[in-house]
Amino acid sequence: MDPQEYELMFRVELTHWWYRGMATITRTILQRCVLTGGALKVLDAGCGTGGAMTTSLAGLGSVTGVDISASALNFCQSRGLAALTQASVDRLPFAGASFNLVTSFDVIYERSVKNDLNAVKEFARLLVPGGFLLLRLPAYDWLRGHHDKVVHTARRYTTGRVAELLREAGLSVRVLSYANTFLFPLALVKRLSDRLRPARPEQSDLTLPLGPFNTIFTAILSREAPLVARSCLPYGLSVFALAQKPQ
């Protein structure tokens, strides 16, 4: 990811509609399928600037963040997060069976992850028997746009490909759904218009001015949460998957 993108992410990820809606979806999946009343040991693999750790994962138990970028971890520290480690997600410095839950939000698609299957196998290694892995990834390779160049996208996914990765890593799929479905037509128009516009400095989607639409889009995306948790959405801009390690 371009270094300046971390600063932008840090500034917007607690207020931007996309992050807020995705946090709602994440919490709904965890509450419906994972939480059993006890405190969990959680690893956020590719934690970025720590927004998920302060919103989606806060209160689950003890949460450790790991990221390959020192800049990202510095932003995490500025949020008051302390349990942090610098490492690549496909080579994590933790003993096997150390965590009840591993999350990885929009990470293994990046160029810095040379082999996504190796990363998923590493996540599976760290889970206790019966533990869960929650993934979120960008959907459909044909949806590539300017945003993908800035965030160093190497690959986009279908639900079928994500299911294949999880099964090859020895995990059982519990939830598998697309997300960001209701706003899909707007995103499709934007992606197609990107290809028609003349060359310009590349910018990520986080730079788009939203104004009052931020609240509206937050509400629309958040409404998808119960549908994603039931594996109900047939297409969308992202893929969510929850998998479990055999007992």
Secondary structure as UniProt FT lines:
FT   HELIX           3..12
FT   TURN            13..15
FT   HELIX           17..33
FT   STRAND          40..45
FT   TURN            48..49
FT   HELIX           51..54
FT   TURN            55..56
FT   TURN            58..59
FT   STRAND          61..67
FT   HELIX           70..78
FT   TURN            79..80
FT   STRAND          84..86
FT   TURN            89..90
FT   TURN            96..97
FT   STRAND          99..105
FT   TURN            108..109
FT   TURN            111..112
FT   HELIX           116..126
FT   STRAND          127..139
FT   HELIX           141..143
FT   HELIX           146..150
FT   TURN            151..152
FT   HELIX           159..168
FT   TURN            169..170
FT   STRAND          172..179
FT   TURN            182..183
FT   HELIX           184..196
FT   HELIX           205..207
FT   TURN            211..212
FT   HELIX           213..222
FT   TURN            223..224
FT   HELIX           225..229
FT   TURN            230..231
FT   STRAND          238..244
//
